[in-house]
Amino acid sequence: MRWRAGRRRTLAAAIVSVAGGALLTLPMTSAKAETVQVDLNYNCTGGVAGPSGVNLKVTLTLQTALTAGQPLDVKWGVAYRDGTRFLSPGLFQPGARVSATGVVDINGPWAGKLDSLGSKDQALLQNGGALALPDLISGAVATTAEGEIEIVPRRLLLDFTPPASEAVVNDDDPAVTYGPNWTDYNDRDGNIGDVHVDVHASQVMGAEAAFKFTGTGVDFISEQSNQGGQVQFLVDGEPGIPATADGSKEPNGDPVLVANKGNYTLWGMRGLPYKEHTLTVKKLDTKWAMVDGFRAVTEQLLDAPKQFRAECKPVKKPTAIRVNVGGTASPPISPSDSASGSPSVSPSGSVSPSGSVSPTGTGSPTPTGSGSHSPSPSPSNTQSQLTTVVVLGTPTPTATTTVTLTATPTVAQVKVTPKGGAQTGEEPERTAASGPLLVGSGSMMLLVGVFSGVALLRRRAAHAGDRSETV
């Protein structure tokens, strides 16, 4: 019974040794950085919000613990809060776009504004149809200094951009109006090629026709004819560019040889601001002038038209969101950063900037405040550094002995984790050699425990034999 109990104790000691080594080599998991979500109610007016306005639910998402140099990312989730909707200002083919810009103020060691952007392309839109909102609005800026900053939500802007398009309007469309002295000619010869086989025509000097359109350009469609005359063009009361055109002349000035050629673009103008315009066509002579139709053009817009912009503001004054910005660990120091290339221990008991450490008179080394190595920051990296030197054992202090630590150049012993539950977002650094060293220690302890158990068993067996011989 004593032999079995001893065996159990020996095996238990060996198991504890292995378990201890295994536990020490387990990697430390990173905790996630703190993320906060704030729900706000916004009310929108103007532009596509219409006369009754639109109510939105806005959810802001951002991290509240960062490291200097990491991006501060503010995400806006936007959704309709009730039955109110942003409405399309017209009939549009697929490709219109709704864009949103969320603005927050940043106050603290560095201050400014951060714009978060998002957009949503629209399907076919009916006049007055509901607009789809962007799924997510996001914007980021790199943090430049440590400290505590405050994020204050401000306005949300929503813009509508029509798609690039062209639309031909016939001469008898309601958007076209005529003064006196114009005649409507229908069912013309199909070989002429008129739009919808009809035109309005006049031979009276001064006869006018007007076309209202929305876009950035417009074309006048007429007939090219050797009997045609000169007409003048005004856009919103101002002379067009060019100001006149002649249906009896080719673009190079040569006379036209055909009698009638319909669906001919006699004049056009581009680069107008996107809005509603009025094109006026006026006869300048007594020759024929024919209105076959017009082409309304919307060019690709770089900026959304201002008249469609809706501005949204918080219903209640929002509370500031505080974000802590901490320091970062510096990169490893190369051997050239110190005179000796590796830290050394000397009897002085202080840590010099060159990395030398010596035991004190009591035999326990005590690093002093001068023990941190602070290389001059480069323009591309202004990080701070944390250095810790640990000496194992109790070196014998002498006046002439120097113990050299054959360690790698000093590195920061904490690193910043981008995500984690701890407020600091930091975790201890793990070196590549620590795992094998601890596993080896555990294995050695296992071997020692096993051999000790075997030796103990043999001695007890021999002792038991001696006792049996004596009996």
Buried (B, 14 or more C-beta within 10 A) or exposed (E): EEEEEBBEEBEEBBEBBBEBBEEBBEEEEBBBBBEBEBEBBBBBBBBBBBEEEBBBBBBBBBBBBBBBBBEBBBBBBBEBBEEBBBBBBBEBBEBBBBBBBBBBBBEBBEEEEBEBBBBBEBEEBEEEBBBBBBEBBBBEBEBEEBEEBBBBBEBBBBBBBBBBBEBBBBBBEEBBBBBEEBEEEEEBEEEBBBBBBBBBBBBBBBBBBBBBBBBBBBBBBBBBBBBBBBBBBBBEEEEBEEEEBBBBBEEEEEEBEEEBBBBBBBBBBEEBEBEEBBBBBBBBBEBBBBBBBBBBBBBEBEEBBEBBBBBBEBEEEBEEBEBBBBBBBBEEBEEEBBEEEBBBBBBEBBBBEBBBBBBBEEEEBBBEEEBBBEBEEEEEEBBBBBBEBEBEEEBEBEEEEEBEBEBBBBBBBBBBBEEBEBEBBBBEBEEEEEBEEBBEBBEEBBEEBBEEBEEBBEEBEEEEEEEEEEE
